Each structure stands twice: as structure tokens, then as C-alpha cells.
């Protein structure tokens, strides 16, 4: 199936980064060995939204929950500081699972989590939700992201996330609509390429992590039924964050140069959109793309897997202590 330009530009631009990477080298033979050990049936089985920390409702309440959750699906750069709070109360040690479970409990308590709520929510309200101090910087970022989304949906879709979803016949259409209209979903960087590109050549790199994961979560939670029966779900890319590149580094596929390795291991934050941070995220996208092709070639008679599917599987696997035993890069950003 041909991808919409918004999804194809993620593939093309991240591929160009990997071709010209200056901080990272790649062991593709090691990736092939990893791919040979992936259980294709298990990858497909784990492609699900049915987790204890997710809201298990139906209809518009479920759609509202997912839009709210993915408007807040970032903050990994501040996660270590959250864990140090006296009242952190992290679910399974995960910031994402904590956000998902907190919103689940809010929905069960009767909060609609609709666009009007998002348009008006304050850091103070979110502080009461999460039971952490209102001056914690991530809460201000959360409120800004929700406010932007909610006000747009109120203005353009009569305050209904369901209206926005019903106006989006494909995953790529939804992604394009979000990244075109909302700066906190428009996840891009400008990269200064090395060889084989000409000296001084720069180009935009597209990730669209949260817009893509929103489409994916809607598809899974609504079990591929309308209004999220996206026919192009297999065209989504990996959801570029800091965990899957770390997995590939820990598994010996990605090798950082000494400068970058030292910064990451010492916990020094990487600037959002910097050369090194862009290379790390692009490398994750391309490792998943290549691994999917490898797995599908190895199992020609089995149902094909696709990047979003493998992402969900590897993200869950990467919660393991052996993957998290070494620091991964941290960046303060609205995008992951």
C-alpha cells in the first residue's frame, strides 16, 4: 500500500540521516541475528492496547481517553526528576504507565477528558491528578500540549475528538492533520548531513512520533473498527523515542562514537533537534524498518509484521532490567 507523503517523509528523511550519520555506526549483521530470534507470532499477539494501566471503556469515552493520553505521551527527559519526587507513585517504574493509569482512574471517576477539558486544564489541575507539586516543569508542558489540542478541536471540530477522528479516513490523514495544525505534534528537526551529501548540505528530518502513536493507539483500542479502521496502519513507522534506540545499542546494533557514548553514559542531556539526538532517533526508526523486512523475508508464508507492530513488541521487551541497566539518552522535549 502506498504511504501518504507524511509517513513516507519519515522513512526517507530518517534513511538519509542513517546514510550520513557522523556519531553512530551500525552492525547490520547483528541486527539480522536479532531478527532471526524474533517470534513472529508473539510479535503479532503483543500488538494490543489491552493493558491493565489503560482505560478499557468504549465509544467516545475511550476516544477521549486516548487523545488525552497521547497529548501527554512525552516527558522521558524529565522522568528521572519525576522519580525523585517524594510522591512520585510511578506505575511499574514507568512515566508512561503512570500517566496512562492516572488518566484511566480519572475516566473511571467520571472525568470526560474531552476537548473542552483539555482546552482549559491548568498545571494545578494536573498536579491534583498526579499528586505531585504544581511547579514541576513537566506539568506546565503537559498543560500547554493539552490546551493547544483542545482549543483546536473546540474551534474546528465542535469540541469533539470523535468528530476529528471521523474526519480522518486513514492513519496518514490523521497524522497529517495533527502535524499541520499543532506545533506540539509537528515533530521535526534540521540535520546537517555528512558524506555522501555535499559539504554544508542540510535537510529536514521528520519523526511525528506522537501523531503516529495516537493513530496506532486508536486503531488498537477500537480493534480496527470504524472510526479507526485505518487501512494504512502498516505504513506507520517506529515511534521515535529514546528507548528503542537504546535497546539496539544494548544489543550491539548501534555503536556511538566516544564523545556521544560518554555524554549518554554520564546522563548529560542532549539538546532536542541536535545532530546527535536526531541521529539516535533516526537510527531507531531505520533499525525497526530493516528488522521488519528481515523478519518477513525469513518467514515468507507467515503473516507479515510491520514497524508499529514490532515497535510495540520491542518497547515492552525493553522494559526489562537488562536493557535499562545502562543509561539511555535524555532530552527535554514535547515529542517523546
Residue pairs with C-beta under 8 A, 6 or more apart in sequence:
1 231
1 232
1 234
1 235
3 11
3 172
3 232
3 235
4 170
4 172
4 173
4 175
4 176
4 232
4 235
5 172
5 176
6 172
6 175
6 176
6 179
6 206
6 208
7 171
7 172
7 175
7 208
7 212
7 232
7 235
7 236
7 237
8 235
9 206
10 206
10 207
10 208
10 212
10 237
10 285
11 237
11 285
11 289
13 191
13 203
13 204
13 205
13 206
13 282
14 205
14 206
14 207
14 237
14 240
14 281
14 282
14 285
14 286
15 286
15 289
16 191
16 193
16 197
16 203
16 205
17 191
17 193
17 205
17 278
17 279
17 282
17 283
17 286
18 24
18 26
18 279
18 282
18 283
18 286
19 196
20 193
20 194
20 195
20 196
20 197
21 194
21 279
21 282
21 283
22 194
22 257
22 275
22 279
23 256
23 257
23 259
23 260
23 275
23 276
23 279
23 280
24 254
24 255
24 256
24 257
24 260
24 279
24 280
24 283
25 254
25 255
25 257
26 253
26 254
26 255
26 283
27 252
27 253
27 254
27 255
28 253
28 290
30 251
30 252
30 253
31 248
31 253
31 287
31 290
31 291
31 294
32 294
34 251
34 253
34 291
35 291
35 294
35 295
35 298
36 294
36 298
38 291
38 295
38 310
38 313
40 295
40 299
40 302
40 303
40 305
41 302
42 313
43 295
43 305
43 309
43 310
43 313
44 303
44 305
44 309
46 312
46 313
46 316
47 220
47 308
47 309
47 312
47 313
48 220
48 312
49 217
49 220
49 221
50 56
51 97
51 100
52 101
53 91
53 92
53 97
53 100
53 101
53 104
54 100
54 104
54 221
55 61
55 62
55 65
55 100
55 103
55 104
55 107
55 108
57 65
57 107
60 160
60 161
60 162
61 107
61 112
61 113
62 221
62 222
63 161
63 162
63 165
63 218
63 222
64 107
64 112
64 113
64 114
64 115
64 161
65 103
65 104
65 107
65 113
66 214
66 217
66 218
66 221
67 113
67 115
67 118
67 149
67 161
67 214
68 103
68 113
68 117
68 118
68 146
69 99
69 100
69 103
69 217
70 210
70 213
70 214
70 217
71 118
71 142
71 145
71 146
71 149
71 184
71 210
72 99
72 103
72 142
72 145
72 146
73 96
73 99
73 210
73 213
73 214
73 336
74 141
74 145
74 210
74 333
74 334
74 335
74 336
75 82
75 95
75 99
75 138
75 141
75 142
76 95
76 241
76 242
76 243
76 330
76 331
76 336
77 242
77 269
77 330
77 331
77 332
77 333
78 137
78 138
78 332
79 95
79 330
80 267
80 330
81 136
82 88
82 90
82 95
82 132
82 136
82 138
83 90
83 93
85 132
85 133
85 136
87 131
87 132
88 132
89 98
89 130
89 131
90 97
90 98
91 97
91 98
91 100
91 101
92 319
94 319
98 130
99 130
102 129
102 130
103 113
103 129
106 113
106 129
107 113
111 117
114 159
114 160
114 161
115 149
115 150
115 153
115 154
115 157
115 159
115 160
115 161
116 150
116 154
116 159
117 150
118 146
118 147
118 149
118 150
118 151
118 153
119 146
119 147
119 150
119 151
119 153
119 154
119 159
120 147
120 150
121 143
121 146
121 147
121 150
122 143
123 134
123 135
123 139
123 140
123 142
123 143
124 134
125 143
126 134
126 139
126 142
126 143
127 133
127 134
127 136
127 139
130 139
132 139
141 334
144 184
144 334
145 184
145 334
148 182
148 183
148 184
149 182
149 184
149 185
152 181
152 182
153 159
153 160
153 161
153 163
153 164
156 164
156 181
157 163
157 164
157 167
162 227
164 174
164 177
165 174
165 218
165 227
165 228
166 227
167 177
168 174
168 177
168 227
170 230
170 231
170 232
171 212
171 215
171 216
171 219
171 230
171 232
171 233
171 235
171 236
172 232
172 235
174 211
174 214
174 215
174 218
174 230
175 208
175 211
175 212
175 215
178 185
178 211
178 214
179 185
179 186
179 187
179 208
179 211
180 186
184 210
184 334
184 335
185 208
185 210
185 211
186 208
187 206
187 207
187 208
187 209
187 210
187 211
187 240
187 335
187 336
188 204
188 205
188 206
188 207
188 208
189 204
189 205
189 207
189 272
189 273
189 277
189 278
190 202
190 203
190 204
190 205
190 273
191 202
191 203
191 204
191 205
191 275
191 278
191 279
191 282
192 200
192 201
192 202
192 275
193 201
193 202
193 203
205 278
205 282
207 240
207 281
207 282
207 285
207 335
209 239
209 240
209 241
209 335
209 336
210 239
210 335
210 336
212 236
212 237
212 239
212 308
213 239
215 228
215 230
215 233
215 236
216 233
216 236
216 239
216 308
216 312
218 228
218 230
219 228
219 229
219 230
219 233
221 228
222 228
222 229
224 230
224 233
233 306
233 308
234 304
234 306
234 308
235 306
236 306
236 307
236 308
237 285
237 288
237 289
237 307
237 308
238 244
238 284
238 285
238 287
238 288
238 289
238 307
238 308
238 310
238 311
239 308
239 311
239 315
239 336
240 281
240 282
240 284
240 285
240 336
241 281
241 284
241 336
242 280
242 281
242 328
242 329
242 330
242 331
242 336
243 315
243 318
243 328
244 284
244 287
244 288
244 311
244 314
244 315
244 318
245 254
245 280
245 281
245 283
245 284
245 287
245 328
245 329
246 318
246 323
246 326
246 328
246 329
247 314
247 317
247 318
247 323
248 254
248 283
248 284
248 287
249 255
249 256
249 328
250 322
250 323
250 325
250 326
253 287
254 280
254 283
254 287
256 264
260 276
263 270
263 276
263 329
264 270
264 327
264 328
264 329
265 326
265 327
266 327
267 327
267 330
269 330
269 331
269 332
270 276
270 277
270 280
270 329
270 330
270 331
271 277
271 331
272 331
272 332
272 333
272 335
276 329
277 329
277 331
280 329
281 336
285 307
288 307
288 310
288 311
288 314
289 307
291 310
292 304
292 305
292 306
292 307
292 310
295 305
295 310
296 304
296 305
317 323
318 324
